[in-house]
Amino acid sequence: MTEAAVEKTVENHAFEADVARLLHMMVHSVYSDRNVFLRELISNAADACEKLRYEAITDPSLSAGDGENRITLTLDEEGKRLTIEDNGIGMSRAEMIEALGTIARSGTRAFMERIEAARTEKGEQDAQLIGQFGVGFYSCFMVAEKVDVVSRRAGSDEAWRWSSDGKGSYAIDAVDVSEAPARGTRITLHLLEDAGTYTSRWTVEKIIKDQSGHVPVPILLAEKPGAEPARVTDGTALWTRSKNEISAEDYTDFYRSLSGQYDDPALNVHFRAEGRHEYTTLAFVPGSQPFDMFDPDRRGRMKLYVKRVFITDDADLVPRYLRFVRGLVDTSDLPLNMSREMIQESPILSAIRKGVTSRVLTAIEKLAESDTEAFTKLWENFGPVLKEGIYEDFERRSQLLALSRFRSTSSGEGYRSLADYVGDAKEGQRAIYYLTGGNLDQLRASPQLEGFRARGVEVLLLTDSIDSFWVMNAPEFDGKSFKSITQGSADLSQFAKPESEQAENKPETTAVIDDLITFAKLRLTDAVSDVRVSDRLTESAVCLVAFEGGYDRQLEKILQGAGRIEGASKPVLEINADHSLVKAIAARSDDETLREDAVLLLLDQARILDGDKPEEPRAFAERLQRVFERALR
Ligand SMILES: Nc1ncnc2c1ncn2[C@@H]1O[C@H](COP(=O)(O)OP(=O)(O)OP(=O)(O)O)[C@@H](O)[C@H]1O
């Protein structure tokens, strides 16, 4: 491009719709801790330096001339400006449009949905959320009325300026290289009237030390344009220091600058492995759930360093079920110039992955032993993800089962471990009973539980979608297999009822009940595979269960919903022969119409108790009406 063309071509681009929404939120944010913008910009600058270091391994000319990476902040009180400059990788024109005009992070999108929902509900934004989760570059519009980004990509002889007031569009134009950093990016914030504090040395230095003290690139601060910058942080890698030199605050600060989250970590795991493989790990379990935890594309976010050079955050350093763990591994065992693809397949990496996984799980186990409250919080945040491991990681299945906590008919508002369950199991109890479903209240009201409750047999109440899957794969815990109480026969006769209820122990199947069952089997043959007397019911008249060997009812619904299986299998209708309604119906064999209405209504009642709808709502309503009218007549 010629000099003349460079000066004239200013292109205006509209922001992607989501960016515009996000910016609107930023500008109208009521969040009081605006300092977070600085951490976001410093973190991007540090990433850019790390990317350069990596690319320079194969092409040393990229960092030629200016080998030491640094981030320099310049204050300009008079001009009400704050500048953040790095000598990292820089951005080409296309990269600017991609990075500063769209939203790449799925977490940011999820965050926006959450914050918008909170706003509609409460009439205001959930300001805390902005504070807890970084929202990247765009957060600078909390403090700036205009932002200029001038960047020159390493190795390029072009420089570009991106400029915006954050109100719907941005402009891009080419600038003369003499106006740009020799390499890297300079971001100039034209501060808002009320953001003057970000030109105070004292304030900015404190914010840097508090928020970004452990960024692995040195940070310098110049008091005014042209002044000699002074070092604020030295950029040494925290993980290379020995544990006893590192305070809890150091770890928390580091976690925050690494993860982009602002919460306190629930757990940190810092160790150096020596021997066959040498590597250092510094990993954290966050104190809160990231928004995109259940995003199917979400993978581990651990960073891989080789001899302190950042290589990739895409190396799957932990299995998928630990995808919430943040942190890094730094090893000297891998060569620096190995491609990312080769690293992925390297046996050294799988050994490291194994080691890191073990250490993280052991740390979680220790927390479970030492601090129930902290562990419960961790479990509430990440239990549903950890349980995926029971399904996916055969080798660690028992370990994960032992770690898992459950609601059950005995847990009240607390949680039970499988060890608790087995410890309190009835004599001779061979199975661990469970019931799966969408929510706890519905499960607690399930008729299928009645017989178990009456006999004091504990049942696990499983409400996460993953539960339906791992229970199929987990053959046993402590010699006991898992058994769904909505599948097959309950066989509760082995457990005695409490003395007070002994009298009504085994339901008597009289001839009239047998007759009713034969009638129901015939009449309901299209809808159910069998009708039988139940020993799992005590209060309800009927319930539905899956036949032995079929899918658990809840799992079948999930698979059907996901289009993985076609059509539902026919359930079994179980009847409580002791129930007064059932007895009354059985006694009315003289009235065919009434009996037919009654068995169809019983079936629909069982469906409703299962959280489903009557198959034919109209016929159901008419039947109900007929029976009502008779009763009232
Ligand atoms: N100083 C910089 N140098 C080079 N590229 C930058 C710089 N600042 C931002 N970018 C580019 O802009 C993109 C968007 O930045 P933003 O902070 O919004 O999200 P992010 O950094 O990708 O997300 P995360 O904070 O989760 O890493 C970055 O991924 C990067 O490509």
The ligand as an SDF file (V2000), in Angstrom:
LIG
                    3D

 31 33  0  0  0  0  0  0  0  0999 V2000
   -2.3960   -7.0150   23.2840 N   0  0  0  0  0  0  0  0  0  0  0  0
   -2.8360   -7.8670   22.3760 C   0  0  0  0  0  0  0  0  0  0  0  0
   -1.9940   -8.4090   21.4700 N   0  0  0  0  0  0  0  0  0  0  0  0
   -2.4230   -9.3030   20.5450 C   0  0  0  0  0  0  0  0  0  0  0  0
   -3.6970   -9.7160   20.4450 N   0  0  0  0  0  0  0  0  0  0  0  0
   -4.5810   -9.2040   21.3200 C   0  0  0  0  0  0  0  0  0  0  0  0
   -4.2130   -8.2560   22.3200 C   0  0  0  0  0  0  0  0  0  0  0  0
   -5.3140   -7.9300   23.0080 N   0  0  0  0  0  0  0  0  0  0  0  0
   -6.3220   -8.6550   22.4920 C   0  0  0  0  0  0  0  0  0  0  0  0
   -5.8800   -9.4130   21.4740 N   0  0  0  0  0  0  0  0  0  0  0  0
   -6.6870  -10.3260   20.6410 C   0  0  0  0  0  0  0  0  0  0  0  0
   -8.0300  -10.0880   20.9370 O   0  0  0  0  0  0  0  0  0  0  0  0
   -8.6860  -11.3090   21.3340 C   0  0  0  0  0  0  0  0  0  0  0  0
   -9.8480  -11.0000   22.2410 C   0  0  0  0  0  0  0  0  0  0  0  0
   -9.4270  -10.6630   23.5270 O   0  0  0  0  0  0  0  0  0  0  0  0
  -10.3840  -10.8670   24.7430 P   0  0  0  0  0  0  0  0  0  0  0  0
   -9.6860  -10.3690   25.9560 O   0  0  0  0  0  0  0  0  0  0  0  0
  -11.7050  -10.2250   24.4570 O   0  0  0  0  0  0  0  0  0  0  0  0
  -10.6320  -12.4190   24.8320 O   0  0  0  0  0  0  0  0  0  0  0  0
   -9.5170  -13.5700   24.9860 P   0  0  0  0  0  0  0  0  0  0  0  0
   -8.2650  -12.9670   25.4910 O   0  0  0  0  0  0  0  0  0  0  0  0
   -9.4980  -14.3350   23.7090 O   0  0  0  0  0  0  0  0  0  0  0  0
  -10.1630  -14.5240   26.0500 O   0  0  0  0  0  0  0  0  0  0  0  0
   -9.4580  -15.0490   27.3920 P   0  0  0  0  0  0  0  0  0  0  0  0
   -9.3790  -13.8130   28.2600 O   0  0  0  0  0  0  0  0  0  0  0  0
  -10.3720  -16.1030   27.9000 O   0  0  0  0  0  0  0  0  0  0  0  0
   -8.1000  -15.5550   26.9880 O   0  0  0  0  0  0  0  0  0  0  0  0
   -7.5620  -12.1380   21.9220 C   0  0  0  0  0  0  0  0  0  0  0  0
   -7.8380  -13.5120   21.8500 O   0  0  0  0  0  0  0  0  0  0  0  0
   -6.4000  -11.7740   20.9950 C   0  0  0  0  0  0  0  0  0  0  0  0
   -6.4750  -12.5320   19.7970 O   0  0  0  0  0  0  0  0  0  0  0  0
  1  2  1  0
  2  3  1  0
  2  7  2  0
  3  4  2  0
  4  5  1  0
  5  6  2  0
  6  7  1  0
  6 10  1  0
  7  8  1  0
  8  9  2  0
  9 10  1  0
 10 11  1  0
 11 12  1  0
 11 30  1  0
 12 13  1  0
 13 14  1  0
 13 28  1  0
 14 15  1  0
 15 16  1  0
 16 17  2  0
 16 18  1  0
 16 19  1  0
 19 20  1  0
 20 21  2  0
 20 22  1  0
 20 23  1  0
 23 24  1  0
 24 25  2  0
 24 26  1  0
 24 27  1  0
 28 29  1  0
 28 30  1  0
 30 31  1  0
M  END
$$$$
